[in-house]
């Protein structure tokens, strides 16, 4: 422990005149009674109150000392620590095309994915994680960050009906989604870099093909885990006027498998929330890389114990004066 304002300890000099004043005052106020012989009174035992007579004064001195310590601002020391942690750089590339509003997931694919992704992110405390959205075009919603609270705030605040509302072009540009994520991983110095790509369709737009993007990812030593989202057969899709309509689920599993195989990743198929949650758990177990991190600990104020001790000391002094050593007029 260190003190940020140690010059406040000069105030402790006030205790010296205070102690001198108390001793002189005590001697002056000692009661006297003339007796012809006082020797026979020496053996009389002292009362309990006589033993406690100076306790309030001692408590007052302790209180002054504690207040000075608080003013001196006690703080913890700066420190460095070396620890082995597990962490990698991960970009989540999430399809937000209109088909992701299908309700074969609860409550739909977009919201179900968001809830499961949040649990996955919570488990990866030491990872840099970023977020890419794509439909007919791709953009970065959140760059790589270890601030997972900010990441989820950006995820939760995003309008995932952008394609449905016409804010961005609708479609499924899987290659553009991969490239956007690769651009965010390009400057990464991590030994392990991963893209988790989630889509429910077939690549039908964009400026680059998925397999070309996979080749670039392989050169950059980025593994891609692809996840196909959607039930088998038909899925309920909400209508703007209310109600639902059944639409076929079409996932290009062959291309998704090639992308993963090319980059050393793996392809998964999720047909409901529980399966997607299990897939995230599998990826969580597979992607673990140990590395050494040197952590710097900043100073933090530690006045609370002194403040608590000062409050207790003041309370004890008041109780002593008002109850135990109370003087009657």
C-alpha positions in Angstrom: 0.0 0.0 0.0 1.2 3.5 -0.8 -0.2 7.0 0.0 -0.9 9.4 -2.9 -0.8 12.5 -0.6 1.7 11.6 2.1 2.3 15.3 3.1 -1.0 15.1 5.0 0.8 13.1 7.6 2.2 16.4 8.8 -1.2 16.9 10.5 -0.3 14.1 12.9 1.9 16.7 14.7 -1.4 18.1 16.1 -1.5 15.1 18.4 1.5 16.3 20.4 0.0 19.5 21.7 -3.4 17.7 22.1 -1.8 15.0 24.3 0.1 17.7 26.4 -3.1 19.6 26.9 -5.0 16.5 27.9 -2.4 15.5 30.5 -2.2 19.0 32.0 -6.0 19.3 32.1 -6.3 15.9 33.7 -3.9 16.8 36.5 -5.6 20.1 37.2 -9.0 18.5 37.4 -8.1 15.7 39.8 -10.4 15.9 42.8 -8.7 16.5 46.2 -9.9 15.8 49.7 -7.9 16.5 52.8 -7.6 13.5 55.1 -5.7 13.1 58.4 -4.3 9.7 57.1 -4.6 8.3 53.6 -2.5 5.1 53.8 -5.4 2.9 54.6 -7.2 3.9 51.4 -4.3 2.7 49.1 -5.4 -0.9 49.2 -8.9 -0.1 48.0 -9.6 -1.6 44.5 -10.1 0.7 41.6 -13.6 0.8 40.0 -14.3 -0.3 36.4 -14.8 3.3 35.3 -11.4 4.3 36.6 -9.7 1.8 34.3 -11.7 3.1 31.3 -11.2 6.8 32.2 -8.7 7.5 29.4 -10.2 5.2 26.8 -12.2 8.0 25.1 -9.1 10.1 24.7 -7.2 7.2 23.2 -10.1 6.6 20.8 -10.0 10.3 19.8 -6.3 10.0 19.0 -6.9 6.9 16.9 -9.8 8.7 15.1 -7.5 11.7 14.2 -4.9 9.3 12.9 -7.4 7.4 10.7 -8.8 10.7 9.3 -5.3 11.8 8.4 -4.7 8.4 6.7 -7.8 8.9 4.6 -6.7 12.4 3.6 -3.3 10.9 2.6 -5.3 8.8 0.1 -4.2 5.2 0.5 -3.8 3.2 -2.7 -2.8 -0.2 -3.9 0.6 -0.5 -5.6 1.2 -0.7 -9.3 2.1 -4.3 -10.2 2.9 -6.5 -13.1 1.9 -10.1 -13.4 2.6 -12.8 -15.9 -0.2 -15.3 -16.5 -0.9 -18.0 -19.1 -4.4 -17.5 -20.7 -6.3 -19.0 -23.6 -7.4 -16.6 -26.3 -7.7 -16.2 -30.1 -9.1 -13.6 -32.6 -12.6 -14.4 -33.8 -14.8 -12.7 -36.3 -18.5 -13.6 -36.4 -19.9 -13.2 -39.9 -23.6 -13.3 -39.6 -26.2 -13.5 -42.4 -28.9 -10.8 -41.9 -30.8 -11.3 -45.2 -34.6 -11.4 -45.2 -34.7 -15.2 -45.1 -33.1 -15.0 -41.6 -36.5 -13.9 -40.3 -37.8 -17.4 -40.8 -39.4 -18.8 -37.6 -38.0 -22.4 -37.5 -35.8 -21.0 -34.7 -37.3 -19.4 -31.6 -38.4 -16.6 -32.0 -36.7 -16.5 -35.4 -33.3 -17.2 -36.8 -31.8 -13.8 -36.2 -33.0 -13.5 -32.6 -32.2 -17.1 -31.8 -28.7 -16.7 -33.1 -28.2 -13.4 -31.2 -29.1 -15.1 -27.9 -26.8 -18.1 -28.5 -23.9 -16.0 -29.7 -24.2 -13.9 -26.5 -23.6 -17.1 -24.4 -20.6 -18.1 -26.6 -19.1 -14.6 -26.3 -19.4 -14.7 -22.5 -17.3 -17.9 -22.4 -14.5 -16.4 -24.5 -13.3 -13.8 -21.9 -9.7 -13.5 -23.3 -10.6 -13.4 -27.0 -10.7 -10.5 -29.4 -14.1 -10.9 -31.0 -15.6 -8.8 -33.9 -18.9 -8.8 -35.8 -19.6 -8.7 -39.5 -23.1 -8.5 -41.0 -23.9 -9.4 -44.6 -26.8 -9.8 -46.9 -26.5 -8.6 -50.5 -23.5 -6.6 -49.2 -21.3 -6.8 -46.1 -20.2 -4.3 -43.4 -18.5 -4.4 -40.0 -20.8 -3.9 -37.1 -18.0 -4.2 -34.5 -14.2 -4.5 -35.0 -12.1 -6.9 -33.0 -12.3 -6.0 -29.3 -12.0 -7.6 -25.9 -14.7 -5.3 -24.6 -17.5 -7.9 -24.9 -20.0 -5.7 -23.2 -19.6 -3.1 -26.0 -19.7 -5.8 -28.6 -23.0 -7.2 -27.4 -24.4 -3.6 -27.1 -23.6 -3.1 -30.8 -25.1 -6.5 -31.6 -28.2 -5.8 -29.7 -28.7 -2.3 -31.0 -28.2 -3.3 -34.7 -31.3 -3.4 -36.9 -31.1 -6.9 -38.2 -34.1 -6.2 -40.5 -32.0 -4.0 -42.6 -32.3 -6.1 -45.7 -36.1 -6.4 -45.2 -36.4 -2.7 -44.7 -34.3 -1.9 -47.8 -31.5 -0.3 -45.8 -29.0 -2.6 -47.4 -29.3 -4.8 -50.5 -31.0 -8.1 -49.9 -29.4 -11.3 -51.0 -26.7 -13.6 -49.7 -23.1 -12.5 -50.4 -21.2 -15.2 -48.5 -17.9 -14.3 -50.2 -18.2 -10.6 -49.3 -19.0 -11.6 -45.7 -15.8 -13.6 -45.5 -13.7 -10.9 -47.1 -15.0 -8.2 -44.7 -14.1 -10.5 -41.7 -10.7 -11.2 -43.3 -10.0 -7.4 -43.6 -10.6 -7.1 -39.8 -8.2 -10.0 -39.1 -5.5 -8.8 -41.5 -3.7 -6.7 -38.9 -4.1 -9.3 -36.2 -0.9 -10.7 -34.6 -2.6 -13.6 -32.9 -1.3 -17.1 -33.6 -4.9 -18.3 -34.1 -7.4 -16.5 -36.2 -10.9 -17.8 -36.8 -14.1 -16.8 -38.8 -17.4 -18.3 -37.7 -19.8 -17.8 -40.7 -23.5 -18.3 -40.3 -25.9 -18.4 -43.2 -29.2 -19.9 -44.2 -28.9 -19.7 -48.0 -27.0 -19.9 -51.2 -24.5 -17.3 -52.4 -26.4 -15.2 -55.0 -24.8 -11.8 -54.9 -21.6 -9.9 -54.0 -18.3 -9.1 -55.7 -16.3 -12.2 -54.8 -17.1 -15.9 -54.8 -17.1 -17.8 -51.5 -14.4 -20.3 -52.7 -12.1 -17.4 -53.8 -12.6 -15.8 -50.4 -11.7 -19.2 -48.8 -8.5 -19.4 -50.8 -7.5 -16.0 -49.5 -8.3 -17.0 -45.9 -6.1 -20.1 -46.3 -3.2 -17.9 -47.4 -3.7 -15.7 -44.3 -3.9 -18.8 -42.1 -7.5 -18.1 -41.0 -9.7 -21.1 -40.2 -13.4 -20.7 -41.2 -16.1 -22.6 -39.4 -19.3 -22.5 -41.4 -22.8 -23.1 -40.0 -25.9 -23.7 -42.1 -29.0 -22.5 -40.3 -32.4 -23.8 -41.1 -34.7 -26.8 -40.8 -35.0 -29.5 -43.5 -37.7 -28.9 -46.0 -40.0 -25.9 -45.4 -39.8 -23.1 -42.8 -42.5 -20.7 -41.7 -41.8 -17.1 -42.8 -43.7 -14.0 -41.5 -45.7 -11.9 -43.9 -45.7 -8.1 -43.7 -49.6 -8.2 -43.4 -49.5 -10.8 -40.6 -49.5 -14.6 -40.6 -46.9 -16.8 -42.1 -46.1 -18.6 -45.3 -44.1 -21.8 -45.8 -40.9 -21.3 -47.8 -38.3 -23.9 -48.9 -35.0 -24.0 -47.0 -32.0 -24.0 -49.4 -28.5 -24.1 -48.0 -25.5 -24.7 -50.3 -23.9 -27.3 -48.0 -21.4 -28.4 -50.6 -19.9 -24.9 -50.9 -20.0 -24.4 -47.1 -18.2 -27.7 -46.6 -15.5 -26.8 -49.2 -14.9 -23.5 -47.5 -14.3 -25.1 -44.1 -12.2 -28.0 -45.5 -10.0 -25.5 -47.5 -9.2 -23.5 -44.4 -8.9 -26.2 -41.9 -12.3 -25.5 -40.2 -15.5 -27.6 -40.1 -19.0 -27.4 -41.4 -22.0 -27.7 -39.1 -25.8 -27.8 -39.7 -28.1 -26.4 -37.1 -31.9 -27.0 -37.5 -33.0 -25.6 -34.1 -31.7 -23.5 -31.2 -30.3 -26.4 -29.1 -28.3 -27.7 -32.0 -26.8 -24.2 -32.7 -26.0 -23.9 -29.0 -24.2 -27.3 -29.1 -22.2 -26.2 -32.3 -21.0 -23.1 -30.5 -19.9 -25.3 -27.6 -18.0 -27.6 -29.9 -16.2 -24.7 -31.5 -15.5 -23.3 -28.1 -13.7 -26.5 -27.1 -11.8 -26.8 -30.4 -10.5 -23.3 -30.5 -8.2 -22.9 -27.5 -4.8 -21.4 -27.7 -2.5 -20.8 -24.7 -0.4 -17.7 -24.6 1.4 -15.6 -22.0 0.0 -12.2 -21.0 1.8 -9.7 -18.9 -0.9 -7.7 -17.1 -0.4 -4.3 -15.5 -2.4 -3.5 -12.4 -3.3 0.2 -11.9 -3.5 1.8 -8.5 -6.9 1.9 -6.9 -8.1 3.9 -3.8 -8.3 1.9 -0.6 -9.8 4.4 1.8 -12.8 2.3 2.6 -11.2 0.2 5.5 -9.9 3.4 7.1 -13.3 5.1 6.8 -15.0 2.1 8.3 -12.5 2.0 11.2 -12.9 5.8 11.8 -16.7 5.4 11.9 -16.4 2.5 14.4 -13.9 4.4 16.5 -16.1 7.5 16.6 -19.1 5.4 17.6 -17.2 3.7 20.4 -16.1 7.0 21.8 -19.6 8.4 21.8 -21.0 5.3 23.5 -18.2 5.4 26.1 -18.9 9.1 26.9 -22.7 8.8 26.9 -23.2 5.4 28.6 -20.1 4.1 30.5 -18.4 7.3 31.6 -21.5 9.6 31.7 -21.1 12.4 34.2 -24.0 13.7 36.2 -24.2 17.4 36.9 
